[in-house]
Amino acid sequence: MSKKPLTEADLLKMSEKDYMNAAQLEFFKTKLLALKADLLMHANETTEHLRENVLVPDPADRATIEEEHALELRTRDRERKLLKKVEQSLLSIESGEYGWCEETGEPIGIPRLLARPTANLSLEAQERRELRQKLFGN
């Protein structure tokens, strides 16, 4: 008899001692794999869309189409970066490091991982990093 998959509500109800147990890791692995599949599908759609050569004699229409393509490419670039983070998160599940802050070693926390499954820093460590970037640049 197979158990039903965990829901977000189930995860939030679990105790701290259950943090990153096998069921939680499986939940996030499934979530990350679905996100990866979605990103790859969008990338394929963009490739097909950009291959469509539409000859438009009107310069204004052509400019509009070029701007739409540029916007689509910027979106895909952000998704490409997200895909890399998804793949890194999947590797960290395999290595047993998923859910733990890269900077402090503390738990990242279920609520944060639900909101951003690719998070690799605790909220406090992320805020410190953003403050340093704001103060000192990159």
C-alpha beads as a LAMMPS data file, in Angstrom:
LAMMPS data file: protein, C-alpha beads

138 atoms
137 bonds

1 atom types
1 bond types

-500.0 500.0 xlo xhi
-500.0 500.0 ylo yhi
-500.0 500.0 zlo zhi

Masses

1 110.0

Atoms # bond

1 1 1 0.000 0.000 0.000
2 1 1 1.549 3.288 -1.076
3 1 1 1.268 6.379 1.067
4 1 1 -0.327 9.461 -0.404
5 1 1 2.175 12.207 -1.210
6 1 1 2.720 14.945 1.340
7 1 1 0.977 18.265 0.870
8 1 1 2.375 21.674 1.803
9 1 1 0.066 21.679 4.821
10 1 1 1.468 18.287 5.913
11 1 1 4.996 19.653 5.662
12 1 1 4.193 22.733 7.723
13 1 1 2.663 20.571 10.474
14 1 1 5.715 18.321 10.824
15 1 1 7.998 18.800 13.809
16 1 1 11.514 20.194 13.634
17 1 1 12.985 16.748 14.285
18 1 1 11.491 15.596 10.981
19 1 1 13.359 18.327 9.069
20 1 1 14.632 17.027 5.724
21 1 1 13.526 13.461 6.363
22 1 1 13.028 11.160 3.367
23 1 1 9.389 12.200 2.823
24 1 1 10.252 15.909 2.828
25 1 1 13.185 15.375 0.466
26 1 1 10.925 13.409 -1.882
27 1 1 8.341 16.214 -1.801
28 1 1 10.931 18.823 -2.804
29 1 1 12.517 16.533 -5.392
30 1 1 9.108 16.092 -7.041
31 1 1 8.467 19.859 -6.878
32 1 1 11.874 20.649 -8.399
33 1 1 11.495 18.048 -11.167
34 1 1 8.096 19.512 -12.105
35 1 1 9.613 23.009 -12.183
36 1 1 12.476 21.730 -14.368
37 1 1 10.056 20.089 -16.816
38 1 1 8.028 23.308 -17.012
39 1 1 11.123 25.416 -17.689
40 1 1 12.319 23.035 -20.421
41 1 1 8.887 23.062 -22.055
42 1 1 8.908 26.884 -22.140
43 1 1 12.411 26.873 -23.635
44 1 1 11.275 24.552 -26.438
45 1 1 8.231 26.723 -27.117
46 1 1 10.445 29.806 -27.361
47 1 1 12.809 28.076 -29.768
48 1 1 9.900 27.086 -32.006
49 1 1 8.343 30.532 -31.778
50 1 1 11.577 32.316 -32.685
51 1 1 12.118 29.987 -35.649
52 1 1 8.877 31.127 -37.205
53 1 1 9.930 33.645 -39.827
54 1 1 7.148 36.100 -40.330
55 1 1 7.744 38.553 -43.115
56 1 1 6.193 41.829 -42.134
57 1 1 6.613 44.708 -44.557
58 1 1 5.460 47.403 -42.126
59 1 1 8.434 48.719 -40.069
60 1 1 6.234 49.431 -37.021
61 1 1 4.874 45.877 -37.014
62 1 1 8.378 44.495 -37.506
63 1 1 9.643 46.587 -34.567
64 1 1 6.816 45.286 -32.381
65 1 1 7.662 41.676 -33.271
66 1 1 11.361 42.294 -32.581
67 1 1 10.548 43.817 -29.190
68 1 1 8.341 40.817 -28.321
69 1 1 11.197 38.483 -29.278
70 1 1 13.647 40.472 -27.143
71 1 1 11.286 40.290 -24.164
72 1 1 10.814 36.559 -24.699
73 1 1 14.585 36.042 -24.841
74 1 1 15.096 37.997 -21.589
75 1 1 12.436 35.868 -19.923
76 1 1 14.085 32.675 -21.165
77 1 1 17.462 33.912 -19.927
78 1 1 16.007 34.313 -16.416
79 1 1 14.466 30.850 -16.740
80 1 1 17.820 29.421 -17.887
81 1 1 19.407 30.784 -14.700
82 1 1 16.549 29.326 -12.647
83 1 1 17.005 25.968 -14.393
84 1 1 20.649 25.948 -13.291
85 1 1 19.539 26.605 -9.687
86 1 1 16.944 23.814 -9.943
87 1 1 19.617 21.386 -11.122
88 1 1 21.931 22.480 -8.270
89 1 1 19.079 21.927 -5.786
90 1 1 18.429 18.429 -7.170
91 1 1 22.139 17.621 -6.759
92 1 1 22.042 18.913 -3.178
93 1 1 19.118 16.556 -2.452
94 1 1 21.263 13.657 -3.676
95 1 1 24.253 14.796 -1.601
96 1 1 22.176 15.330 1.563
97 1 1 22.841 19.085 1.685
98 1 1 19.384 20.266 0.578
99 1 1 17.516 22.437 3.073
100 1 1 20.641 23.557 4.912
101 1 1 22.127 27.031 4.610
102 1 1 25.378 27.068 2.624
103 1 1 26.709 29.894 4.770
104 1 1 25.683 28.928 8.321
105 1 1 24.765 25.238 8.101
106 1 1 21.440 26.024 9.802
107 1 1 18.067 24.845 8.468
108 1 1 16.676 27.060 5.710
109 1 1 13.157 26.213 6.872
110 1 1 10.124 24.618 5.251
111 1 1 8.171 27.873 4.667
112 1 1 11.112 29.422 2.793
113 1 1 11.696 26.266 0.730
114 1 1 8.012 26.105 -0.169
115 1 1 8.173 29.703 -1.398
116 1 1 11.558 29.253 -3.119
117 1 1 12.535 25.586 -3.529
118 1 1 15.938 26.603 -4.928
119 1 1 16.922 28.595 -1.822
120 1 1 20.405 27.726 -0.608
121 1 1 20.639 30.326 2.151
122 1 1 18.566 30.879 5.265
123 1 1 16.496 34.049 5.242
124 1 1 18.939 35.760 7.622
125 1 1 21.984 34.801 5.521
126 1 1 20.216 35.967 2.338
127 1 1 19.346 39.300 3.943
128 1 1 22.995 39.750 5.057
129 1 1 24.202 38.957 1.529
130 1 1 21.750 41.436 -0.033
131 1 1 22.783 44.137 2.462
132 1 1 26.483 43.568 1.634
133 1 1 25.698 43.793 -2.089
134 1 1 23.747 47.000 -1.538
135 1 1 26.552 48.535 0.540
136 1 1 29.592 47.324 -1.375
137 1 1 28.248 46.428 -4.828
138 1 1 28.884 42.942 -6.179

Bonds

1 1 1 2
2 1 2 3
3 1 3 4
4 1 4 5
5 1 5 6
6 1 6 7
7 1 7 8
8 1 8 9
9 1 9 10
10 1 10 11
11 1 11 12
12 1 12 13
13 1 13 14
14 1 14 15
15 1 15 16
16 1 16 17
17 1 17 18
18 1 18 19
19 1 19 20
20 1 20 21
21 1 21 22
22 1 22 23
23 1 23 24
24 1 24 25
25 1 25 26
26 1 26 27
27 1 27 28
28 1 28 29
29 1 29 30
30 1 30 31
31 1 31 32
32 1 32 33
33 1 33 34
34 1 34 35
35 1 35 36
36 1 36 37
37 1 37 38
38 1 38 39
39 1 39 40
40 1 40 41
41 1 41 42
42 1 42 43
43 1 43 44
44 1 44 45
45 1 45 46
46 1 46 47
47 1 47 48
48 1 48 49
49 1 49 50
50 1 50 51
51 1 51 52
52 1 52 53
53 1 53 54
54 1 54 55
55 1 55 56
56 1 56 57
57 1 57 58
58 1 58 59
59 1 59 60
60 1 60 61
61 1 61 62
62 1 62 63
63 1 63 64
64 1 64 65
65 1 65 66
66 1 66 67
67 1 67 68
68 1 68 69
69 1 69 70
70 1 70 71
71 1 71 72
72 1 72 73
73 1 73 74
74 1 74 75
75 1 75 76
76 1 76 77
77 1 77 78
78 1 78 79
79 1 79 80
80 1 80 81
81 1 81 82
82 1 82 83
83 1 83 84
84 1 84 85
85 1 85 86
86 1 86 87
87 1 87 88
88 1 88 89
89 1 89 90
90 1 90 91
91 1 91 92
92 1 92 93
93 1 93 94
94 1 94 95
95 1 95 96
96 1 96 97
97 1 97 98
98 1 98 99
99 1 99 100
100 1 100 101
101 1 101 102
102 1 102 103
103 1 103 104
104 1 104 105
105 1 105 106
106 1 106 107
107 1 107 108
108 1 108 109
109 1 109 110
110 1 110 111
111 1 111 112
112 1 112 113
113 1 113 114
114 1 114 115
115 1 115 116
116 1 116 117
117 1 117 118
118 1 118 119
119 1 119 120
120 1 120 121
121 1 121 122
122 1 122 123
123 1 123 124
124 1 124 125
125 1 125 126
126 1 126 127
127 1 127 128
128 1 128 129
129 1 129 130
130 1 130 131
131 1 131 132
132 1 132 133
133 1 133 134
134 1 134 135
135 1 135 136
136 1 136 137
137 1 137 138
